[in-house]
Amino acid sequence: MKLVYKQLESDKSGSISLIAEEQEDMWHTYNLLQKGDRLKASTIRRVVTESSTGSTDKSTHKITLTIAVEEVFFDVQVAQLRVNGRNVEENKFVKLGAYHTIDLELQRKFTITKDEWDTIDLTRIEEATDYAKRAEIAAVVLEEGLANVCLITETMTIVKQRIESSVPKKRRGTTTDHDKGMTRFYDQIVQAILNNIDFTVVKRQDNKTLFENRSKIMLIHSSSGHKHALGEMLQDPQVQQQLSETKYCQEVKSLQDFYLILGQDQSRAFYGIESANIQERKRYIQLVEDVKSMGGKALIFSALHTSGEQLSQLTGVAAILHYPMPHLEEEIENSQ
């Protein structure tokens, strides 16, 4: 993500202009946009005009439009971001208050204006525009006849290709058909790796790429070939050692520690805040700021990682305490 322009007032209102340079930047933008924000970007508008004789003429115009955001749609697989809302600035082709959908594109500048930029949004922009913090992990999770070729970035886990191959069972006295089936299966996996994983920025479609990058490849046990097995693979000490500085592995390690403490001392591990219904964004933001101000560490998990999916099963919020608080639940219940 490229930061083009930033102007914030003392009350935290203001505008920030950005350019999405790669697909992951679209995920960051999706998280930045909230209902009520103003989005300014170039877009295409189809206009129908009617002449005095009653005939109609259809034309397409490329314009710059500012809309008040109402809905945001994000397609993970193709990283397509669509933003729907009402026009809030005078425009020759779009009336004030008229609905329009903007499709944000890579390498095109857009501007987001908010009444208040909170610390979560500003931290996300700081991380997205810091090239040094970017890290990518490629993983192939497989079992006999099933494989998922995945790309893990700082914020997303994307299944680039799913492979399902019918492998004949071993028969008494011969394994020929089974061996041939496994060979076909492995060939499909190798081809999927070459097609979807860029080891050296410029991709080369041959086996030499794999041999040259053998030092980057680790063999780790998993219980299945499904995507969710990525979580247990990333808990492996060998992986943790190699990737200890990446944001995703820190999330996995923190969640692993939480489950461990939850099993050993429930008075030091809590999840949920007062009620499962709390949706107010500001309350979560204040929680993060309070934790940091008291010397604690707060991690914001991505909903598109397996670690985020696991955390969502615990209401989406969890805490490891420095010391036991066995009566905390009772105090919360009495305060409600």
C-alpha positions as CSV (number, residue, x, y, z in Angstrom):
1,M,0.0,0.0,0.0
2,K,1.3,3.4,-0.9
3,L,0.5,6.5,1.2
4,V,-0.1,9.5,-1.1
5,Y,-1.6,12.1,1.2
6,K,-2.6,12.5,4.8
7,Q,-4.3,15.4,6.6
8,L,-5.8,14.9,10.1
9,E,-7.2,17.6,12.3
10,S,-6.9,17.8,16.1
11,D,-10.3,16.1,16.5
12,K,-8.9,13.1,14.5
13,S,-11.1,13.9,11.5
14,G,-9.6,14.2,8.1
15,S,-8.6,12.5,4.8
16,I,-6.0,9.9,3.7
17,S,-5.2,9.1,0.1
18,L,-3.8,5.7,-0.7
19,I,-2.9,3.5,-3.7
20,A,-3.5,-0.3,-3.4
21,E,-0.5,-1.9,-5.0
22,E,-1.4,-5.6,-4.5
23,Q,-4.3,-7.8,-3.7
24,E,-3.7,-7.8,0.1
25,D,-4.0,-4.0,0.1
26,M,-7.7,-4.5,-0.9
27,W,-8.2,-6.5,2.3
28,H,-6.7,-3.6,4.3
29,T,-9.0,-1.1,2.5
30,Y,-12.0,-3.3,3.2
31,N,-11.3,-3.1,6.9
32,L,-10.7,0.6,6.8
33,L,-14.0,1.5,5.2
34,Q,-16.9,2.0,7.6
35,K,-20.5,3.0,7.1
36,G,-20.7,6.8,6.9
37,D,-17.1,7.3,5.6
38,R,-16.7,9.3,2.4
39,L,-14.8,7.5,-0.4
40,K,-13.5,9.5,-3.4
41,A,-12.2,7.5,-6.4
42,S,-12.4,7.2,-10.2
43,T,-15.2,5.1,-11.5
44,I,-17.3,4.3,-14.5
45,R,-20.9,5.7,-14.9
46,R,-23.3,4.6,-17.5
47,V,-25.6,7.5,-18.5
48,V,-28.8,7.3,-20.5
49,T,-30.0,10.6,-22.1
50,E,-33.3,11.2,-23.9
51,S,-33.6,13.6,-26.8
52,S,-36.6,15.9,-27.5
53,T,-37.9,13.3,-30.0
54,G,-38.0,10.6,-27.3
55,S,-35.0,8.6,-28.5
56,T,-32.5,7.5,-25.9
57,D,-28.7,7.4,-26.1
58,K,-26.5,5.3,-23.8
59,S,-22.9,6.4,-23.0
60,T,-20.2,5.5,-20.6
61,H,-18.1,8.1,-18.7
62,K,-15.0,7.8,-16.5
63,I,-15.5,10.2,-13.6
64,T,-14.3,11.0,-10.1
65,L,-17.0,10.5,-7.5
66,T,-17.4,10.9,-3.8
67,I,-19.9,8.7,-2.1
68,A,-21.0,8.2,1.5
69,V,-20.3,4.6,2.2
70,E,-23.3,2.3,3.0
71,E,-22.1,-1.2,2.0
72,V,-18.7,-2.8,1.3
73,F,-18.3,-6.1,-0.4
74,F,-15.0,-8.0,-0.7
75,D,-14.4,-11.2,-2.7
76,V,-11.4,-12.9,-1.1
77,Q,-10.5,-15.2,-4.0
78,V,-10.2,-12.4,-6.6
79,A,-9.5,-9.6,-4.1
80,Q,-12.3,-7.5,-5.6
81,L,-13.6,-4.6,-3.5
82,R,-17.0,-3.0,-4.3
83,V,-18.3,0.0,-2.3
84,N,-21.9,1.1,-2.5
85,G,-23.3,4.5,-1.4
86,R,-24.9,7.8,-2.2
87,N,-23.2,10.6,-4.1
88,V,-22.3,13.6,-1.8
89,E,-20.7,16.0,-4.2
90,E,-22.0,17.8,-7.3
91,N,-21.3,15.9,-10.5
92,K,-22.3,16.4,-14.1
93,F,-23.4,12.8,-14.6
94,V,-24.6,11.7,-11.1
95,K,-27.2,13.6,-9.1
96,L,-26.7,14.4,-5.4
97,G,-28.0,11.5,-3.3
98,A,-28.0,9.0,-6.2
99,Y,-26.7,5.6,-5.5
100,H,-23.5,4.4,-7.2
101,T,-21.1,1.5,-6.8
102,I,-17.4,2.1,-7.0
103,D,-15.1,-0.8,-7.9
104,L,-11.7,0.0,-6.4
105,E,-8.8,-1.0,-8.6
106,L,-5.1,-1.7,-8.1
107,Q,-2.7,1.2,-8.9
108,R,-5.5,3.8,-8.7
109,K,-5.6,6.5,-6.0
110,F,-8.5,6.7,-3.7
111,T,-9.3,9.0,-0.7
112,I,-11.1,8.0,2.5
113,T,-12.5,10.8,4.7
114,K,-13.6,10.0,8.2
115,D,-15.1,12.1,11.0
116,E,-12.7,10.3,13.3
117,W,-9.7,8.2,12.5
118,D,-9.2,5.8,15.4
119,T,-5.9,4.1,16.5
120,I,-6.9,0.8,14.9
121,D,-7.3,2.3,11.5
122,L,-4.1,4.4,11.7
123,T,-2.1,1.4,12.9
124,R,-3.5,-0.7,10.0
125,I,-2.3,2.0,7.5
126,E,1.1,2.2,9.2
127,E,1.5,-1.6,8.9
128,A,0.1,-1.8,5.3
129,T,2.5,0.9,4.0
130,D,5.6,-0.5,5.8
131,Y,7.2,-2.8,3.2
132,A,9.6,-4.2,5.8
133,K,6.7,-5.8,7.7
134,R,5.4,-7.8,4.8
135,A,6.0,-11.6,4.9
136,E,4.6,-14.4,2.8
137,I,4.4,-18.1,3.6
138,A,3.5,-20.7,1.0
139,A,2.0,-23.9,2.4
140,V,0.8,-27.2,0.8
141,V,-1.5,-29.1,3.2
142,L,-2.1,-32.6,1.9
143,E,-3.3,-36.1,2.7
144,E,-3.7,-39.0,0.2
145,G,-5.8,-37.7,-2.7
146,L,-6.4,-34.2,-1.2
147,A,-4.2,-31.1,-1.2
148,N,-4.6,-27.4,-0.7
149,V,-2.0,-25.0,-2.0
150,C,-2.2,-21.9,0.2
151,L,-0.6,-18.5,0.4
152,I,-0.3,-16.9,3.9
153,T,0.3,-13.2,4.1
154,E,0.3,-10.9,7.1
155,T,-3.5,-10.6,7.0
156,M,-4.9,-13.4,4.8
157,T,-4.9,-17.1,4.1
158,I,-5.8,-17.7,0.5
159,V,-6.4,-21.2,-1.0
160,K,-4.8,-20.7,-4.4
161,Q,-5.7,-24.2,-5.6
162,R,-7.5,-27.2,-4.3
163,I,-6.5,-30.6,-5.7
164,E,-8.6,-33.7,-5.4
165,S,-7.4,-36.9,-7.1
166,S,-8.8,-40.4,-7.0
167,V,-6.1,-42.8,-5.8
168,P,-6.9,-46.5,-6.1
169,K,-6.5,-48.5,-2.9
170,K,-3.7,-50.9,-2.4
171,R,-4.6,-54.5,-3.3
172,R,-3.2,-57.7,-1.9
173,G,-0.2,-58.7,-4.0
174,T,0.1,-55.4,-6.0
175,T,0.4,-51.7,-5.5
176,T,0.9,-50.7,-9.1
177,D,-2.5,-48.9,-9.5
178,H,-2.1,-47.1,-6.1
179,D,1.5,-46.0,-7.0
180,K,0.4,-44.7,-10.4
181,G,-2.4,-42.8,-8.7
182,M,-0.1,-41.2,-6.1
183,T,2.4,-40.3,-8.9
184,R,-0.4,-38.4,-10.7
185,F,-1.4,-36.8,-7.5
186,Y,2.1,-35.6,-6.7
187,D,2.6,-34.3,-10.3
188,Q,-0.6,-32.2,-9.9
189,I,0.8,-30.8,-6.6
190,V,4.1,-29.9,-8.2
191,Q,2.4,-28.2,-11.1
192,A,0.1,-26.3,-8.7
193,I,3.2,-25.1,-6.7
194,L,4.9,-23.9,-9.9
195,N,1.8,-22.1,-11.1
196,N,0.8,-20.4,-7.8
197,I,3.9,-19.8,-5.7
198,D,6.4,-17.1,-6.7
199,F,9.8,-18.0,-5.1
200,T,11.9,-15.4,-6.7
201,V,9.6,-12.6,-7.8
202,V,9.9,-13.7,-11.4
203,K,8.2,-17.1,-11.7
204,R,9.8,-19.8,-13.8
205,Q,7.7,-22.8,-14.8
206,D,10.1,-25.7,-14.3
207,N,11.3,-28.0,-11.5
208,K,14.6,-26.1,-11.3
209,T,12.7,-23.5,-9.2
210,L,11.9,-26.1,-6.5
211,F,15.5,-27.4,-6.3
212,E,16.9,-23.9,-6.0
213,N,14.6,-23.2,-3.1
214,R,15.0,-26.4,-1.2
215,S,16.4,-24.5,1.8
216,K,13.1,-22.6,2.1
217,I,11.0,-25.8,2.3
218,M,10.1,-27.6,5.5
219,L,8.2,-30.9,5.9
220,I,5.7,-30.7,8.8
221,H,3.2,-33.3,10.0
222,S,-0.5,-32.4,9.8
223,S,-3.6,-34.3,10.7
224,S,-5.4,-33.7,7.4
225,G,-5.1,-32.0,4.0
226,H,-7.8,-29.4,4.8
227,K,-7.1,-25.7,5.3
228,H,-7.8,-25.7,9.0
229,A,-4.7,-28.0,9.5
230,L,-2.5,-24.9,8.8
231,G,-3.0,-23.9,12.4
232,E,-1.4,-27.0,13.8
233,M,1.4,-26.8,11.3
234,L,2.3,-23.3,12.3
235,Q,2.4,-24.3,15.9
236,D,5.3,-26.6,15.1
237,P,8.5,-25.4,16.9
238,Q,10.5,-25.7,13.7
239,V,8.1,-23.4,11.9
240,Q,7.9,-21.0,14.8
241,Q,11.6,-20.6,14.9
242,Q,11.9,-19.8,11.3
243,L,8.9,-17.4,11.2
244,S,8.9,-16.0,14.8
245,E,8.9,-12.4,13.6
246,T,5.8,-12.6,11.4
247,K,2.5,-11.3,12.6
248,Y,0.6,-14.4,11.8
249,C,2.9,-16.7,13.8
250,Q,2.7,-14.4,16.7
251,E,-1.1,-14.7,16.6
252,V,-0.8,-18.5,16.4
253,K,1.6,-18.6,19.3
254,S,-0.6,-16.3,21.4
255,L,-3.7,-18.4,20.8
256,Q,-1.8,-21.5,21.6
257,D,-0.7,-20.0,24.9
258,F,-4.2,-18.9,25.7
259,Y,-5.6,-22.5,25.2
260,L,-2.7,-23.8,27.3
261,I,-3.5,-21.5,30.2
262,L,-7.2,-22.0,29.8
263,G,-6.6,-25.7,30.5
264,Q,-4.3,-25.1,33.4
265,D,-5.6,-22.1,35.2
266,Q,-9.0,-20.8,34.1
267,S,-8.7,-17.8,36.5
268,R,-6.0,-16.4,34.2
269,A,-7.7,-16.9,30.8
270,F,-10.9,-15.2,29.9
271,Y,-12.9,-14.6,26.7
272,G,-15.8,-12.4,25.9
273,I,-16.4,-8.9,27.2
274,E,-19.3,-8.4,29.6
275,S,-21.8,-9.7,27.0
276,A,-21.7,-11.6,23.8
277,N,-23.9,-8.8,22.2
278,I,-21.4,-5.9,22.4
279,Q,-20.8,-4.6,18.9
280,E,-19.7,-1.0,19.6
281,R,-16.4,-0.5,17.8
282,K,-15.2,2.3,20.1
283,R,-15.5,0.0,23.1
284,Y,-13.1,-2.5,21.5
285,I,-10.7,0.3,20.5
286,Q,-10.7,1.7,24.1
287,L,-10.0,-1.8,25.3
288,V,-6.9,-2.0,23.1
289,E,-5.7,1.4,24.1
290,D,-6.2,0.7,27.8
291,V,-4.2,-2.6,27.5
292,K,-1.3,-0.9,25.8
293,S,-1.3,2.0,28.2
294,M,-0.9,-0.4,31.1
295,G,2.1,-2.2,29.5
296,G,0.1,-5.0,28.0
297,K,0.2,-6.4,24.5
298,A,-2.9,-6.4,22.2
299,L,-3.1,-8.4,19.0
300,I,-5.7,-7.8,16.4
301,F,-6.3,-11.1,14.5
302,S,-7.3,-11.3,10.9
303,A,-10.6,-12.9,10.2
304,L,-9.1,-14.4,7.1
305,H,-6.5,-16.5,9.0
306,T,-7.2,-19.8,10.7
307,S,-6.1,-18.2,14.0
308,G,-8.8,-15.6,13.5
309,E,-11.4,-18.3,12.7
310,Q,-10.5,-20.1,16.0
311,L,-10.6,-16.9,18.0
312,S,-14.1,-16.1,16.6
313,Q,-15.3,-19.3,18.2
314,L,-14.4,-17.8,21.6
315,T,-16.6,-14.7,20.9
316,G,-13.7,-13.0,19.1
317,V,-12.1,-11.5,22.2
318,A,-9.8,-13.3,24.6
319,A,-7.3,-12.3,27.3
320,I,-4.4,-13.9,29.2
321,L,-4.0,-12.3,32.6
322,H,-0.7,-11.6,34.4
323,Y,-2.2,-13.0,37.6
324,P,-5.3,-15.1,38.6
325,M,-8.7,-13.4,39.0
326,P,-10.9,-16.3,40.1
327,H,-13.9,-14.0,41.0
328,L,-13.8,-11.9,37.8
329,E,-16.8,-13.7,36.2
330,E,-18.9,-13.2,39.4
331,E,-18.0,-9.5,39.5
332,I,-19.0,-9.1,35.8
333,E,-22.4,-10.9,36.4
334,N,-23.1,-8.7,39.5
335,S,-22.3,-5.5,37.5
336,Q,-24.8,-6.3,34.7
